Amino acid sequence: MADLQALADAVIKGDQKTAVDLTKSALEEGTGPGKVLEEGLIAGMNVIGTRFKANEVYIPEVLISARAMKMAMEILEPKLVEAGVEPIGKAIIGTVQGDLHDIGKNLVMMMLKGAGFNVIDLGVDVSPEKFVEQAKENGAQIVGLSALLTTTMPAMEKSVKALKDAGLDAKVIVGGAPVTQGYADKIGADGYSPDAASAVDLAKSLV
């Protein structure tokens, strides 16, 4: 039997080579790709998410784990598609217009992927129009907006308004250093998260 606990441990440690090797051998032994994803990769990222929330690990460790997961996902993704394993939801994510910060956004994106979401990264400096267009085009259930500067917070408000005005069903979640729950409520966002691990819980609760 494939050792999916060892795969989870490799993700937790951020050991890319082992994560890739164990993913390959699990598939070769006939373990279902959905099971490899759930009990190996997602299980590992869940542990990291929990530790991150408890301040037991920090952003560098999370990024190293996420990278190991990403390498393993490259092998797993085609197999998941073949097996017809559906993602738990579709999300698009980007940093709002005028803002070029992407560490927080990338972290949220990795953690969402690690939780089984199909995530499209729009990058940085994304206009309200682009958020609307991409949300429509991709049938996104979740739209994530990130801002790191107080000066770009109005762009976040404009983006939320544009998405709501477009009549999209997508739930809009916001985050970033200057953003608060109060601000999220004020601009009409569907949710706010102070960190990447909480963003995943929030996204899950909204799909």
N, C-alpha and C positions, 0 to 999 in steps of 0.2 A: 504493500500500500504506500502511496505517496505520502511523504511526511510534510503535511501542510503546516504543522506547527513550526517546523524548521524554516519554512518559507516565510511565515509571519515573523519569526525571529530575525531572519535576514533583512526584512524590511525595517524592523525596529532598529537594528544595528546600522542600517544604511549600507549593507554589503551588497553592492550591485551585482557582482559576479555570481555570488551564491544565489541571489534572488532569481537571476536569469537562468542559471543552471537547474535550480529546483523547479522552476516553472516549466522548463523544457522537459525535464524527466517526468514530472507529474502528468503532463499531456501525453508523453510517449507511453506511460503506463496505463493510459486510458481513463484518467481522472477527468470528469466533466469540467469544461472551462468555467462554468458558473460556480462550481464548488471551489476551484482553484482561486477564483476571484474572491469569493465570500470568506472562505476559511483560511486563505493564505494572505493575499494582499490587503483586503479590507480589514481583516482581523488585526494585521500588523499596524495599519494606519490608525485604527481605533485606539490601540494602546498608546501610540504616539500622541494622538489627539487628547486623550485623557491626561497623559503626563504633561502635555503642553499647558492644558488648562490649570493643572495643579502647580505650575511653575517648576516642574521637575526637569523638564528639558526646555530649550529655548529655540528661537527661529533657526539657527544653523543646523541643529540636529533634525528639526522637522524637514528642512529642505533636503538634507542628505537622505533621509528616509523616503521622502517623496520622489527623489531622483531614482532611488533603487526601485520603487514601485513603478515609476514611469518606464524604466528599461524593461521590466517584466511585462508591463502592459503592452509593450510593442509586440511581444510574442503572443500574448493572450488575446489581444483585440480581434484579429482576424478570426480566431477560433470562436470567440463569443458571438461574432456576427454569423458565422456558419451555423452555430448551434441555435441561433435565433434568441439569444439571451438579451432581453430588453433592458436598457438603462433605466434606473429608477426615476429619472427625470432629465429634461433638457435645460441647460442653463447657458446664458451668455454673460460675459463679465468684462468690464473695462474700467479704466481710469478716466474720469470726466474731463471735458474740454479744458485746456490750459494747464493741465496737471500731468507731469511726466513721471510720477513715482509708480513703480510697479512691484516692489517686493511684497507688500501686503496683498495686492491683487493676485500675484503669482502663487502665494501661499494658500489663499482661499481656493484658487483654481485647482491646485494639486490636491488639496484636502477633499474638495467636491468630487474630483475624479476618483480619489481613493475611496469615496463612499458609494461609488457606482453611478454617478451622474455623467451624462454626456455634456462636456463643457466646451464652448467655443470662446476663445480669447480674442477680444477686439483690440487689445493693446492699450496704449495710453492716448491722452488728448482726443478722446472720442466725443464727437458732437452729439447733441440730443437727437438729431435727425438719423444719425448712424445707428444709435441704440434702437430707435423705432424700426428702421428698415431691417436691421439684423434680427430683431425679435420676431418680426413678421415672417421674414424669410425662413428662419429656422424653427418656427413654432415653439419658441422658448417658453417654458413655464416659469422660469426664474430669470430675472435680470439683475445682475449685481453691479452696483455703482461704487466706485472707490474714489476718495479724495484725501489727499494728505495735507493740502494747504487750506487755510481759512479763506484765502482769496478765490479758491476754485469752488467753494461750497455753493455759491449762486448757480454755477453750471450744473451742479447736482440737482438743485431745485428745478431748474429748467428741464433737465432730462426726465425727472419724475413726472413733471407736468406734461411734457410731450408724449410720454408713454401712456399716461392716463387719457389725454386728449385723443390719442389714436384709437382709444377703445379696446386696447389689448387686454387679454385675460391674464397676461403674465404678472406674477407677483414681483414687486420691486424691492430688493433688499440693499441697504446702504451700509457703508463702513469706512473707517479711516480715522487717523489720529484726532482730527478736530470734531468729528461727528459724534453726536450724542443721541440717546433715545428721544430726548425732547425735540431735537432738530428733525429727526426722522419723522416724528409725529406731525411737526409743524409743516413739513413739505409734502406730507401725504404718502410717505413710503410705507410699504406693507410690513417692513421689519428692519431691525437694526441689530448689528452684532459687533461686540467690542473686539473679538478676536476670531481667528480662522476656524478654530474648533467649534466655537459657538455658531459660526456662520453655517456650518454643515448641519447642525441640529435644527437651525432655523429653516434652512432650505428644505430639509426633509419634512418638517412640520407643515410647510406650505404647499408641497405637491400632494 
